[in-house]
Amino acid sequence: MWKRRKHVRRSAPAAPELCDLCGRTFPADEAVCGHVADSSAVLPDDPLHDGLRRVTACCETHLETVRAAYRERPFVQEELWAGKIGRVLASGRPVLTMTELACRTGLDEPDIRRAIAWHNERRRRLGG
């Protein structure tokens, strides 16, 4: 009886990392990573880390420069809330009531109204 040979799986080469400051690519095992506060960071599949952005650099000096740049940016709570609302509205079944939106986002109604107002004002300013 003939035996089937098992196919040897070849390991795929690791995707290179990209420095958020200089744009240099390098092997993933050389990456220097960290997290920074960023109100525009809303992850589609990880709501516990909303407001945190993962940054990658080629060296500690570049990582600190990226962190310093994010420290200078304002953290706008309404922007974070608008992102949470957008995630809920874009996923799954439609939201029919303010109460349902509050339950699915974890926000209170006044916070939802502030986020909507912030979003609308930003769209007016940007002309979109």
Phi, psi and omega in degrees: 000139181277138176260138175283138176276136176284136178284129178281123179278128177273135179285134179286140178297141181295138179292138180289155175268163181231128179290129180289348180260303187261346179083005179290141174263150183200163180299146183301327182287353176261359185292143173248115187241158176196181178236146177230153176286127181209113183291347178270357182271102176235115185272134184296332185238012183215072184296341180291339181252019175300139180090357176241130177247132176279129178240148183232140179220165180273345179202166181299323181298315179292322178299316180294324178294318177295316178299319180297320179297320179289329177295330180283340180280139177288144174265110184260107184303320180297328177294317178297315180297319178298322177296319178297318179296315179301320178298315181294318182292332182272350184241144172067208185284156181293151177268128185257333184227162177296323179297317179295319178297319178297317180296319185281339179260338185082011181258159174272161181302317178298324177293321178297316180295321177296319179295319179295317178297317178299314180299314181295318179295319179296318179296321178297315180297320183275353178073028183234000000 
